[in-house]
Amino acid sequence: MTRFEFYKDTSGSWRWRVKSLANGRILGDSSEGYANYSDCVNGARLVKSAILEV
């Protein structure tokens, strides 16, 4: 099981990361910062949908 987390980085941009619920390790993260929270969530949704297609 995993969960997506959304947070602001040190420059004030929004980022996402995927963490394992079993051990707390980060499995993936955004390679860019987003100015808007909604854009960050949309980016995470795109990644999630791509993973589920595999």
mmCIF file of the N, C-alpha and C atoms, coordinates in Angstrom:
data_MODEL
# 
_entry.id   MODEL 
# 
loop_
_atom_site.group_PDB 
_atom_site.id 
_atom_site.type_symbol 
_atom_site.label_atom_id 
_atom_site.label_alt_id 
_atom_site.label_comp_id 
_atom_site.label_asym_id 
_atom_site.label_entity_id 
_atom_site.label_seq_id 
_atom_site.pdbx_PDB_ins_code 
_atom_site.Cartn_x 
_atom_site.Cartn_y 
_atom_site.Cartn_z 
_atom_site.occupancy 
_atom_site.B_iso_or_equiv 
_atom_site.pdbx_formal_charge 
_atom_site.auth_seq_id 
_atom_site.auth_comp_id 
_atom_site.auth_asym_id 
_atom_site.auth_atom_id 
_atom_site.pdbx_PDB_model_num 
ATOM 1   N N  . MET A 1 1  ? 0.844  -1.176 0.000   1.00 0.00 ? 1  MET A N  1 
ATOM 2   C CA . MET A 1 1  ? 0.000  0.000  0.000   1.00 0.00 ? 1  MET A CA 1 
ATOM 3   C C  . MET A 1 1  ? 0.894  1.247  0.000   1.00 0.00 ? 1  MET A C  1 
ATOM 4   N N  . THR A 1 2  ? 0.405  2.274  -0.649  1.00 0.00 ? 2  THR A N  1 
ATOM 5   C CA . THR A 1 2  ? 1.136  3.534  -0.737  1.00 0.00 ? 2  THR A CA 1 
ATOM 6   C C  . THR A 1 2  ? 0.190  4.699  -0.485  1.00 0.00 ? 2  THR A C  1 
ATOM 7   N N  . ARG A 1 3  ? 0.784  5.883  -0.315  1.00 0.00 ? 3  ARG A N  1 
ATOM 8   C CA . ARG A 1 3  ? -0.028 7.087  -0.218  1.00 0.00 ? 3  ARG A CA 1 
ATOM 9   C C  . ARG A 1 3  ? 0.741  8.246  -0.842  1.00 0.00 ? 3  ARG A C  1 
ATOM 10  N N  . PHE A 1 4  ? 0.006  9.159  -1.419  1.00 0.00 ? 4  PHE A N  1 
ATOM 11  C CA . PHE A 1 4  ? 0.593  10.375 -1.956  1.00 0.00 ? 4  PHE A CA 1 
ATOM 12  C C  . PHE A 1 4  ? 0.575  11.442 -0.876  1.00 0.00 ? 4  PHE A C  1 
ATOM 13  N N  . GLU A 1 5  ? 1.664  12.184 -0.782  1.00 0.00 ? 5  GLU A N  1 
ATOM 14  C CA . GLU A 1 5  ? 1.750  13.318 0.145   1.00 0.00 ? 5  GLU A CA 1 
ATOM 15  C C  . GLU A 1 5  ? 2.038  14.564 -0.677  1.00 0.00 ? 5  GLU A C  1 
ATOM 16  N N  . PHE A 1 6  ? 1.468  15.681 -0.273  1.00 0.00 ? 6  PHE A N  1 
ATOM 17  C CA . PHE A 1 6  ? 1.684  16.961 -0.936  1.00 0.00 ? 6  PHE A CA 1 
ATOM 18  C C  . PHE A 1 6  ? 2.267  17.928 0.080   1.00 0.00 ? 6  PHE A C  1 
ATOM 19  N N  . TYR A 1 7  ? 3.294  18.668 -0.357  1.00 0.00 ? 7  TYR A N  1 
ATOM 20  C CA . TYR A 1 7  ? 3.975  19.568 0.581   1.00 0.00 ? 7  TYR A CA 1 
ATOM 21  C C  . TYR A 1 7  ? 4.613  20.716 -0.183  1.00 0.00 ? 7  TYR A C  1 
ATOM 22  N N  . LYS A 1 8  ? 4.943  21.779 0.530   1.00 0.00 ? 8  LYS A N  1 
ATOM 23  C CA . LYS A 1 8  ? 5.660  22.904 -0.048  1.00 0.00 ? 8  LYS A CA 1 
ATOM 24  C C  . LYS A 1 8  ? 7.147  22.736 0.221   1.00 0.00 ? 8  LYS A C  1 
ATOM 25  N N  . ASP A 1 9  ? 7.962  22.947 -0.815  1.00 0.00 ? 9  ASP A N  1 
ATOM 26  C CA . ASP A 1 9  ? 9.411  22.850 -0.640  1.00 0.00 ? 9  ASP A CA 1 
ATOM 27  C C  . ASP A 1 9  ? 9.957  24.170 -0.099  1.00 0.00 ? 9  ASP A C  1 
ATOM 28  N N  . THR A 1 10 ? 11.271 24.250 0.037   1.00 0.00 ? 10 THR A N  1 
ATOM 29  C CA . THR A 1 10 ? 11.887 25.433 0.648   1.00 0.00 ? 10 THR A CA 1 
ATOM 30  C C  . THR A 1 10 ? 11.724 26.699 -0.188  1.00 0.00 ? 10 THR A C  1 
ATOM 31  N N  . SER A 1 11 ? 11.469 26.556 -1.488  1.00 0.00 ? 11 SER A N  1 
ATOM 32  C CA . SER A 1 11 ? 11.261 27.731 -2.335  1.00 0.00 ? 11 SER A CA 1 
ATOM 33  C C  . SER A 1 11 ? 9.789  28.122 -2.433  1.00 0.00 ? 11 SER A C  1 
ATOM 34  N N  . GLY A 1 12 ? 8.913  27.364 -1.755  1.00 0.00 ? 12 GLY A N  1 
ATOM 35  C CA . GLY A 1 12 ? 7.487  27.683 -1.744  1.00 0.00 ? 12 GLY A CA 1 
ATOM 36  C C  . GLY A 1 12 ? 6.683  27.017 -2.847  1.00 0.00 ? 12 GLY A C  1 
ATOM 37  N N  . SER A 1 13 ? 7.309  26.117 -3.608  1.00 0.00 ? 13 SER A N  1 
ATOM 38  C CA . SER A 1 13 ? 6.599  25.391 -4.660  1.00 0.00 ? 13 SER A CA 1 
ATOM 39  C C  . SER A 1 13 ? 5.963  24.131 -4.082  1.00 0.00 ? 13 SER A C  1 
ATOM 40  N N  . TRP A 1 14 ? 4.856  23.717 -4.701  1.00 0.00 ? 14 TRP A N  1 
ATOM 41  C CA . TRP A 1 14 ? 4.180  22.487 -4.283  1.00 0.00 ? 14 TRP A CA 1 
ATOM 42  C C  . TRP A 1 14 ? 4.847  21.285 -4.923  1.00 0.00 ? 14 TRP A C  1 
ATOM 43  N N  . ARG A 1 15 ? 4.988  20.214 -4.173  1.00 0.00 ? 15 ARG A N  1 
ATOM 44  C CA . ARG A 1 15 ? 5.548  18.959 -4.656  1.00 0.00 ? 15 ARG A CA 1 
ATOM 45  C C  . ARG A 1 15 ? 4.734  17.793 -4.100  1.00 0.00 ? 15 ARG A C  1 
ATOM 46  N N  . TRP A 1 16 ? 4.854  16.639 -4.755  1.00 0.00 ? 16 TRP A N  1 
ATOM 47  C CA . TRP A 1 16 ? 4.222  15.419 -4.265  1.00 0.00 ? 16 TRP A CA 1 
ATOM 48  C C  . TRP A 1 16 ? 5.281  14.333 -4.121  1.00 0.00 ? 16 TRP A C  1 
ATOM 49  N N  . ARG A 1 17 ? 4.954  13.351 -3.298  1.00 0.00 ? 17 ARG A N  1 
ATOM 50  C CA . ARG A 1 17 ? 5.790  12.156 -3.175  1.00 0.00 ? 17 ARG A CA 1 
ATOM 51  C C  . ARG A 1 17 ? 4.884  10.982 -2.831  1.00 0.00 ? 17 ARG A C  1 
ATOM 52  N N  . VAL A 1 18 ? 5.342  9.795  -3.194  1.00 0.00 ? 18 VAL A N  1 
ATOM 53  C CA . VAL A 1 18 ? 4.626  8.549  -2.898  1.00 0.00 ? 18 VAL A CA 1 
ATOM 54  C C  . VAL A 1 18 ? 5.429  7.817  -1.843  1.00 0.00 ? 18 VAL A C  1 
ATOM 55  N N  . LYS A 1 19 ? 4.781  7.464  -0.748  1.00 0.00 ? 19 LYS A N  1 
ATOM 56  C CA . LYS A 1 19 ? 5.453  6.759  0.343   1.00 0.00 ? 19 LYS A CA 1 
ATOM 57  C C  . LYS A 1 19 ? 4.809  5.397  0.558   1.00 0.00 ? 19 LYS A C  1 
ATOM 58  N N  . SER A 1 20 ? 5.649  4.448  0.933   1.00 0.00 ? 20 SER A N  1 
ATOM 59  C CA . SER A 1 20 ? 5.182  3.121  1.307   1.00 0.00 ? 20 SER A CA 1 
ATOM 60  C C  . SER A 1 20 ? 4.574  3.204  2.708   1.00 0.00 ? 20 SER A C  1 
ATOM 61  N N  . LEU A 1 21 ? 3.408  2.623  2.879   1.00 0.00 ? 21 LEU A N  1 
ATOM 62  C CA . LEU A 1 21 ? 2.802  2.581  4.210   1.00 0.00 ? 21 LEU A CA 1 
ATOM 63  C C  . LEU A 1 21 ? 3.459  1.513  5.078   1.00 0.00 ? 21 LEU A C  1 
ATOM 64  N N  . ALA A 1 22 ? 4.078  0.537  4.445   1.00 0.00 ? 22 ALA A N  1 
ATOM 65  C CA . ALA A 1 22 ? 4.699  -0.556 5.198   1.00 0.00 ? 22 ALA A CA 1 
ATOM 66  C C  . ALA A 1 22 ? 5.963  -0.110 5.934   1.00 0.00 ? 22 ALA A C  1 
ATOM 67  N N  . ASN A 1 23 ? 6.806  0.689  5.246   1.00 0.00 ? 23 ASN A N  1 
ATOM 68  C CA . ASN A 1 23 ? 8.083  1.048  5.861   1.00 0.00 ? 23 ASN A CA 1 
ATOM 69  C C  . ASN A 1 23 ? 8.389  2.549  5.836   1.00 0.00 ? 23 ASN A C  1 
ATOM 70  N N  . GLY A 1 24 ? 7.507  3.347  5.256   1.00 0.00 ? 24 GLY A N  1 
ATOM 71  C CA . GLY A 1 24 ? 7.687  4.798  5.246   1.00 0.00 ? 24 GLY A CA 1 
ATOM 72  C C  . GLY A 1 24 ? 8.671  5.320  4.220   1.00 0.00 ? 24 GLY A C  1 
ATOM 73  N N  . ARG A 1 25 ? 9.218  4.455  3.387   1.00 0.00 ? 25 ARG A N  1 
ATOM 74  C CA . ARG A 1 25 ? 10.186 4.882  2.385   1.00 0.00 ? 25 ARG A CA 1 
ATOM 75  C C  . ARG A 1 25 ? 9.505  5.629  1.245   1.00 0.00 ? 25 ARG A C  1 
ATOM 76  N N  . ILE A 1 26 ? 10.218 6.595  0.700   1.00 0.00 ? 26 ILE A N  1 
ATOM 77  C CA . ILE A 1 26 ? 9.729  7.338  -0.452  1.00 0.00 ? 26 ILE A CA 1 
ATOM 78  C C  . ILE A 1 26 ? 9.998  6.507  -1.700  1.00 0.00 ? 26 ILE A C  1 
ATOM 79  N N  . LEU A 1 27 ? 8.934  6.236  -2.454  1.00 0.00 ? 27 LEU A N  1 
ATOM 80  C CA . LEU A 1 27 ? 9.033  5.409  -3.655  1.00 0.00 ? 27 LEU A CA 1 
ATOM 81  C C  . LEU A 1 27 ? 9.167  6.254  -4.917  1.00 0.00 ? 27 LEU A C  1 
ATOM 82  N N  . GLY A 1 28 ? 8.718  7.484  -4.866  1.00 0.00 ? 28 GLY A N  1 
ATOM 83  C CA . GLY A 1 28 ? 8.796  8.383  -6.014  1.00 0.00 ? 28 GLY A CA 1 
ATOM 84  C C  . GLY A 1 28 ? 8.422  9.787  -5.589  1.00 0.00 ? 28 GLY A C  1 
ATOM 85  N N  . ASP A 1 29 ? 8.847  10.761 -6.399  1.00 0.00 ? 29 ASP A N  1 
ATOM 86  C CA . ASP A 1 29 ? 8.497  12.143 -6.095  1.00 0.00 ? 29 ASP A CA 1 
ATOM 87  C C  . ASP A 1 29 ? 8.439  12.966 -7.368  1.00 0.00 ? 29 ASP A C  1 
ATOM 88  N N  . SER A 1 30 ? 7.897  14.173 -7.246  1.00 0.00 ? 30 SER A N  1 
ATOM 89  C CA . SER A 1 30 ? 7.802  15.053 -8.404  1.00 0.00 ? 30 SER A CA 1 
ATOM 90  C C  . SER A 1 30 ? 9.187  15.566 -8.755  1.00 0.00 ? 30 SER A C  1 
ATOM 91  N N  . SER A 1 31 ? 9.451  15.659 -10.038 1.00 0.00 ? 31 SER A N  1 
ATOM 92  C CA . SER A 1 31 ? 10.750 16.153 -10.489 1.00 0.00 ? 31 SER A CA 1 
ATOM 93  C C  . SER A 1 31 ? 10.742 17.666 -10.665 1.00 0.00 ? 31 SER A C  1 
ATOM 94  N N  . GLU A 1 32 ? 9.582  18.259 -10.459 1.00 0.00 ? 32 GLU A N  1 
ATOM 95  C CA . GLU A 1 32 ? 9.453  19.703 -10.576 1.00 0.00 ? 32 GLU A CA 1 
ATOM 96  C C  . GLU A 1 32 ? 8.537  20.228 -9.482  1.00 0.00 ? 32 GLU A C  1 
ATOM 97  N N  . GLY A 1 33 ? 8.686  21.492 -9.179  1.00 0.00 ? 33 GLY A N  1 
ATOM 98  C CA . GLY A 1 33 ? 7.786  22.147 -8.246  1.00 0.00 ? 33 GLY A CA 1 
ATOM 99  C C  . GLY A 1 33 ? 6.636  22.782 -9.012  1.00 0.00 ? 33 GLY A C  1 
ATOM 100 N N  . TYR A 1 34 ? 5.498  22.876 -8.387  1.00 0.00 ? 34 TYR A N  1 
ATOM 101 C CA . TYR A 1 34 ? 4.304  23.458 -9.005  1.00 0.00 ? 34 TYR A CA 1 
ATOM 102 C C  . TYR A 1 34 ? 3.921  24.729 -8.262  1.00 0.00 ? 34 TYR A C  1 
ATOM 103 N N  . ALA A 1 35 ? 3.529  25.752 -9.012  1.00 0.00 ? 35 ALA A N  1 
ATOM 104 C CA . ALA A 1 35 ? 3.120  27.016 -8.403  1.00 0.00 ? 35 ALA A CA 1 
ATOM 105 C C  . ALA A 1 35 ? 1.779  26.882 -7.692  1.00 0.00 ? 35 ALA A C  1 
ATOM 106 N N  . ASN A 1 36 ? 0.888  26.041 -8.233  1.00 0.00 ? 36 ASN A N  1 
ATOM 107 C CA . ASN A 1 36 ? -0.457 25.871 -7.677  1.00 0.00 ? 36 ASN A CA 1 
ATOM 108 C C  . ASN A 1 36 ? -0.637 24.471 -7.117  1.00 0.00 ? 36 ASN A C  1 
ATOM 109 N N  . TYR A 1 37 ? -1.317 24.399 -5.994  1.00 0.00 ? 37 TYR A N  1 
ATOM 110 C CA . TYR A 1 37 ? -1.614 23.107 -5.363  1.00 0.00 ? 37 TYR A CA 1 
ATOM 111 C C  . TYR A 1 37 ? -2.392 22.210 -6.324  1.00 0.00 ? 37 TYR A C  1 
ATOM 112 N N  . SER A 1 38 ? -3.381 22.773 -7.021  1.00 0.00 ? 38 SER A N  1 
ATOM 113 C CA . SER A 1 38 ? -4.219 21.971 -7.920  1.00 0.00 ? 38 SER A CA 1 
ATOM 114 C C  . SER A 1 38 ? -3.396 21.376 -9.064  1.00 0.00 ? 38 SER A C  1 
ATOM 115 N N  . ASP A 1 39 ? -2.399 22.090 -9.557  1.00 0.00 ? 39 ASP A N  1 
ATOM 116 C CA . ASP A 1 39 ? -1.527 21.550 -10.600 1.00 0.00 ? 39 ASP A CA 1 
ATOM 117 C C  . ASP A 1 39 ? -0.695 20.394 -10.056 1.00 0.00 ? 39 ASP A C  1 
ATOM 118 N N  . CYS A 1 40 ? -0.262 20.504 -8.826  1.00 0.00 ? 40 CYS A N  1 
ATOM 119 C CA . CYS A 1 40 ? 0.506  19.439 -8.180  1.00 0.00 ? 40 CYS A CA 1 
ATOM 120 C C  . CYS A 1 40 ? -0.340 18.174 -8.036  1.00 0.00 ? 40 CYS A C  1 
ATOM 121 N N  . VAL A 1 41 ? -1.567 18.331 -7.588  1.00 0.00 ? 41 VAL A N  1 
ATOM 122 C CA . VAL A 1 41 ? -2.472 17.190 -7.436  1.00 0.00 ? 41 VAL A CA 1 
ATOM 123 C C  . VAL A 1 41 ? -2.741 16.550 -8.795  1.00 0.00 ? 41 VAL A C  1 
ATOM 124 N N  . ASN A 1 42 ? -2.931 17.375 -9.819  1.00 0.00 ? 42 ASN A N  1 
ATOM 125 C CA . ASN A 1 42 ? -3.170 16.847 -11.161 1.00 0.00 ? 42 ASN A CA 1 
ATOM 126 C C  . ASN A 1 42 ? -1.954 16.071 -11.666 1.00 0.00 ? 42 ASN A C  1 
ATOM 127 N N  . GLY A 1 43 ? -0.760 16.570 -11.418 1.00 0.00 ? 43 GLY A N  1 
ATOM 128 C CA . GLY A 1 43 ? 0.451  15.859 -11.807 1.00 0.00 ? 43 GLY A CA 1 
ATOM 129 C C  . GLY A 1 43 ? 0.546  14.501 -11.127 1.00 0.00 ? 43 GLY A C  1 
ATOM 130 N N  . ALA A 1 44 ? 0.210  14.450 -9.861  1.00 0.00 ? 44 ALA A N  1 
ATOM 131 C CA . ALA A 1 44 ? 0.217  13.185 -9.125  1.00 0.00 ? 44 ALA A CA 1 
ATOM 132 C C  . ALA A 1 44 ? -0.835 12.226 -9.672  1.00 0.00 ? 44 ALA A C  1 
ATOM 133 N N  . ARG A 1 45 ? -1.993 12.747 -10.043 1.00 0.00 ? 45 ARG A N  1 
ATOM 134 C CA . ARG A 1 45 ? -3.043 11.896 -10.623 1.00 0.00 ? 45 ARG A CA 1 
ATOM 135 C C  . ARG A 1 45 ? -2.589 11.291 -11.945 1.00 0.00 ? 45 ARG A C  1 
ATOM 136 N N  . LEU A 1 46 ? -1.885 12.081 -12.759 1.00 0.00 ? 46 LEU A N  1 
ATOM 137 C CA . LEU A 1 46 ? -1.381 11.557 -14.031 1.00 0.00 ? 46 LEU A CA 1 
ATOM 138 C C  . LEU A 1 46 ? -0.402 10.407 -13.811 1.00 0.00 ? 46 LEU A C  1 
ATOM 139 N N  . VAL A 1 47 ? 0.478  10.566 -12.841 1.00 0.00 ? 47 VAL A N  1 
ATOM 140 C CA . VAL A 1 47 ? 1.435  9.513  -12.532 1.00 0.00 ? 47 VAL A CA 1 
ATOM 141 C C  . VAL A 1 47 ? 0.706  8.278  -12.001 1.00 0.00 ? 47 VAL A C  1 
ATOM 142 N N  . LYS A 1 48 ? -0.241 8.483  -11.113 1.00 0.00 ? 48 LYS A N  1 
ATOM 143 C CA . LYS A 1 48 ? -0.994 7.356  -10.553 1.00 0.00 ? 48 LYS A CA 1 
ATOM 144 C C  . LYS A 1 48 ? -1.727 6.595  -11.641 1.00 0.00 ? 48 LYS A C  1 
ATOM 145 N N  . SER A 1 49 ? -2.361 7.303  -12.577 1.00 0.00 ? 49 SER A N  1 
ATOM 146 C CA . SER A 1 49 ? -3.095 6.625  -13.642 1.00 0.00 ? 49 SER A CA 1 
ATOM 147 C C  . SER A 1 49 ? -2.144 5.876  -14.582 1.00 0.00 ? 49 SER A C  1 
ATOM 148 N N  . ALA A 1 50 ? -0.959 6.433  -14.817 1.00 0.00 ? 50 ALA A N  1 
ATOM 149 C CA . ALA A 1 50 ? 0.030  5.748  -15.665 1.00 0.00 ? 50 ALA A CA 1 
ATOM 150 C C  . ALA A 1 50 ? 0.526  4.469  -14.990 1.00 0.00 ? 50 ALA A C  1 
ATOM 151 N N  . ILE A 1 51 ? 0.708  4.504  -13.695 1.00 0.00 ? 51 ILE A N  1 
ATOM 152 C CA . ILE A 1 51 ? 1.168  3.311  -12.958 1.00 0.00 ? 51 ILE A CA 1 
ATOM 153 C C  . ILE A 1 51 ? 0.100  2.226  -13.008 1.00 0.00 ? 51 ILE A C  1 
ATOM 154 N N  . LEU A 1 52 ? -1.153 2.605  -12.863 1.00 0.00 ? 52 LEU A N  1 
ATOM 155 C CA . LEU A 1 52 ? -2.229 1.617  -12.847 1.00 0.00 ? 52 LEU A CA 1 
ATOM 156 C C  . LEU A 1 52 ? -2.453 0.972  -14.213 1.00 0.00 ? 52 LEU A C  1 
ATOM 157 N N  . GLU A 1 53 ? -2.007 1.635  -15.291 1.00 0.00 ? 53 GLU A N  1 
ATOM 158 C CA . GLU A 1 53 ? -2.154 1.084  -16.634 1.00 0.00 ? 53 GLU A CA 1 
ATOM 159 C C  . GLU A 1 53 ? -1.136 -0.003 -16.929 1.00 0.00 ? 53 GLU A C  1 
ATOM 160 N N  . VAL A 1 54 ? -0.044 -0.023 -16.182 1.00 0.00 ? 54 VAL A N  1 
ATOM 161 C CA . VAL A 1 54 ? 1.032  -0.989 -16.440 1.00 0.00 ? 54 VAL A CA 1 
ATOM 162 C C  . VAL A 1 54 ? 0.637  -2.362 -15.975 1.00 0.00 ? 54 VAL A C  1 
# 
